[in-house]
């Protein structure tokens, strides 16, 4: 049941703000379900694929998807995901958690100062 609720929250924020996967799923899997960072990250990426597909279909129905720009962002993002996964597999769980926290904190500070 917890995983279903995490999925609902992530899907909602993903559609509302364009974020939800890693920013919502990973912390909730770490805190609520007590998963290791490696497992939470991998599960989040798989869930993001499903979430992204449903979002793309919905936004495409409204004519809001630019395939050209999505490709220009998506292909390099896929390459980045390969590199990030390779690095993540070499890091300790605590290091991943601290790097993620620093990233989220940095994004929050940037948004407040913007």
N, C-alpha and C positions, 0 to 999 in steps of 0.2 A: 504494500500500500504506500509506503514511503517513497518508493521509486516512481510510482504513478504520480504522486503529488509533486515530486521534484520535476518530473516531465511536464506537468501542467504549468507550473510556475515558469520553467525555462521557455516553454513554447509561447506563453503569454508575453514575457519580456522580450523574447526574440522578435515577435511580430510588432510589438509596440515601439521598441527602441533600436531594433537591428542587432541586439546583443541578447544573449541568454544562454548560449551553449556553455562555454568555458566559464563565463563570469557567474553564472547561476548554478549550473550542474556540478562543476568541480567542488566549489566550497560546500555545497549541500551534501555531496557524497562523502566528503572528508569529515564534516562536522556531524551530520545526522546519521549517516550509515557507517562511519568510522572506516572507510576504505583507505587503502594506500594511494598515494598521489599517482603512481603509475597506472593503476587500475581505473581510478576516477577519470584521469585524462583520456585514456583509451576509450572508455565507455562514453564519455562526453563527446568525443569526436564522432563516434558511431551514431550517437543520438542527433548530433548536429546535422549529419547527412540526411536523416529522415526529416528533421525539422525544416532544413533548407529546402528540400524538395516540395514539401507542402506549402511553404511560404512562396516559393517561386511560382508554383501553379496558381496560387491565389492572386499574387501581384500581376502575373502575366495575363490573367483573366481581365484585370483592370487596365491592361496596357502599360504597366509601369516598369517592365523589364527591358533593359537594353542588353541584348545578347552580346553585342560587340564589346561594351565596357565590362560586362560580367566576365567575358573571356579574358580581357586584358588584365583584370584583377585576379580571376580565378586560377589561371594557369600558373602564374608566379606564386600564388598562395599555395597551390598544390606542391610546387617544388620546395617552398619554405616549410611546409608540413613534413616533407620527407627529412629535411635537415633538422628540424626541431625534434622530430621523433628519434632520430639517430642520437642527438645530443641528450635528450631526456633519458634514454635508456642507459646512459653512462653516469647519470647523476644520482646522488642519494636522495631519498624521499624528502628529508628535511630541507635540502638545498632547493628542490623543486618548490616546496611550499613557501619558502622564504622569497624566492624569485617571483612567484605568483603574487604574493602579498605586496611586494615592492612594485610590481607592475600595476596592480589595482590601485594602490595608494598614489602612484605617480599619475595615473589617469584621472583620479579624483581631484588631485591638486590642480592639474592642468585645466580641468573643466571649471573648477571654482575660480581660477584666475583669468579665465578666458573672457 
